[in-house]
C-alpha cells in the first residue's frame, strides 16, 4: 500500500515562501519517480517538479529558479520549497508516486497520467 500525506500549504503574500512536505507513511513499494503537481478549478493537473529514484530532477518552466524539490529517504519524505511565490501559483498541490515495475519507462515524468498513487492535496493560496 501507499499512503501519501501532504502538508505545508497555506496562504501567503506574493513574494513569500512555503515549503510543502509529502510523507509516504505506508509504502511497501520502491519509488521510481515522485513529484509535485498542482491543479486549479477547471484546469488539468500539471506537473511542477519531479525527482527520480536516482535523484535527477525535472521542473516545469513555471517553477524553474523559484522552486526546489528534495527528499529525505530516511523519513520517506518529499519536499517542495517554493520561493518568490506569485498569484498564479495558487492551486491545490498534490504529491504523486510511481513505483518501480509498474511501467517499463517514464515517457514524460511531468505528466500526471504517468503516476499511480496520489495524496489528498494541500492548498496554496498566494495573494497579490
C-alpha positions as CSV (number, residue, x, y, z in Angstrom):
1,X,0.0,0.0,0.0
2,X,1.0,3.6,-0.4
3,X,-0.3,6.5,1.7
4,X,0.9,9.9,0.7
5,X,0.1,12.8,3.0
6,X,0.9,16.3,2.1
7,X,1.3,19.3,4.4
8,X,2.7,22.8,4.5
9,X,0.2,24.6,2.3
10,X,-1.4,27.8,3.4
11,X,-1.9,31.5,2.5
12,X,1.0,33.7,1.7
13,X,1.5,37.1,0.1
14,X,3.2,37.4,-3.3
15,X,6.9,37.1,-3.0
16,X,6.7,34.9,0.0
17,X,7.8,31.3,0.5
18,X,6.2,28.0,1.5
19,X,7.6,24.5,2.0
20,X,5.4,21.6,1.2
21,X,6.0,18.2,2.6
22,X,4.9,14.8,1.5
23,X,5.3,11.7,3.6
24,X,4.8,8.2,2.4
25,X,3.7,6.5,5.5
26,X,2.6,3.1,4.3
27,X,4.6,2.3,1.2
28,X,5.8,-1.2,0.5
29,X,7.0,-0.2,-3.0
30,X,10.3,1.1,-4.2
31,X,9.9,4.5,-5.8
32,X,10.6,5.1,-9.4
33,X,9.5,8.7,-9.6
34,X,8.0,11.0,-7.1
35,X,6.8,14.5,-7.6
36,X,4.6,17.5,-7.1
37,X,1.7,18.5,-9.2
38,X,-0.9,21.3,-9.0
39,X,-4.4,21.9,-10.1
40,X,-6.9,24.8,-10.2
41,X,-10.6,24.5,-10.8
42,X,-11.4,23.8,-14.5
43,X,-7.8,23.0,-15.4
44,X,-5.8,19.9,-15.9
45,X,-3.4,18.7,-13.2
46,X,0.1,19.9,-14.2
47,X,3.5,18.8,-13.2
48,X,5.5,21.2,-11.1
49,X,8.7,19.3,-10.1
50,X,9.6,15.6,-10.1
51,X,12.5,13.5,-8.9
52,X,13.6,10.1,-10.0
53,X,15.0,7.4,-7.7
54,X,18.4,8.3,-8.9
55,X,17.9,11.9,-7.8
56,X,17.5,13.5,-11.2
57,X,15.0,16.4,-11.2
58,X,12.7,17.9,-13.8
59,X,11.0,21.2,-13.3
60,X,8.1,22.9,-15.2
61,X,9.2,26.1,-16.8
62,X,7.0,28.0,-14.3
63,X,8.9,26.5,-11.4
64,X,12.5,26.9,-12.6
65,X,14.6,29.2,-10.5
66,X,11.9,29.5,-7.8
67,X,11.0,26.0,-6.6
68,X,13.3,23.3,-5.4
69,X,12.3,19.6,-4.9
70,X,14.2,17.5,-2.4
71,X,13.8,14.3,-0.5
72,X,14.8,12.6,2.7
73,X,14.9,8.9,2.2
74,X,15.3,8.2,5.9
75,X,11.9,9.8,6.5
76,X,10.2,8.6,3.3
77,X,9.6,12.3,2.7
78,X,9.5,14.6,-0.4
79,X,9.6,18.3,-0.1
80,X,8.9,21.3,-2.4
81,X,10.5,24.6,-1.4
82,X,8.6,27.4,-3.1
83,X,10.1,30.9,-3.2
84,X,9.1,34.1,-4.8
85,X,5.5,32.9,-5.0
86,X,3.1,34.5,-7.4
87,X,-0.6,34.7,-7.5
88,X,-0.6,32.3,-10.4
89,X,0.9,29.7,-8.1
90,X,-2.4,29.5,-6.3
91,X,-3.6,25.9,-6.6
92,X,-4.1,22.6,-4.8
93,X,-0.8,20.9,-4.7
94,X,-0.6,17.1,-4.9
95,X,2.2,14.6,-4.2
96,X,2.4,11.7,-6.5
97,X,4.4,8.5,-6.7
98,X,5.1,5.9,-9.3
99,X,6.6,2.7,-8.1
100,X,9.2,0.6,-9.8
101,X,7.9,-2.2,-12.0
102,X,4.6,-0.6,-12.9
103,X,5.8,0.6,-16.4
104,X,8.9,0.0,-18.4
105,X,9.8,3.7,-18.6
106,X,8.5,7.1,-18.0
107,X,7.5,8.8,-21.2
108,X,7.1,12.2,-19.6
109,X,7.6,12.4,-15.8
110,X,5.8,15.7,-15.6
111,X,2.5,14.2,-16.9
112,X,0.0,13.3,-14.2
113,X,-1.1,10.2,-16.2
114,X,2.3,8.6,-15.5
115,X,1.6,8.3,-11.8
116,X,-0.4,5.7,-9.9
117,X,-0.5,7.0,-6.3
118,X,-1.7,10.4,-5.1
119,X,-2.1,12.3,-1.9
120,X,-5.2,14.3,-1.0
121,X,-3.5,17.6,-1.7
122,X,-2.7,20.7,0.2
123,X,-4.0,24.2,-0.8
124,X,-1.6,27.0,-1.6
125,X,-3.1,30.5,-1.9
126,X,-0.9,33.4,-2.9
127,X,-2.4,36.9,-2.6
128,X,-1.1,39.8,-4.6
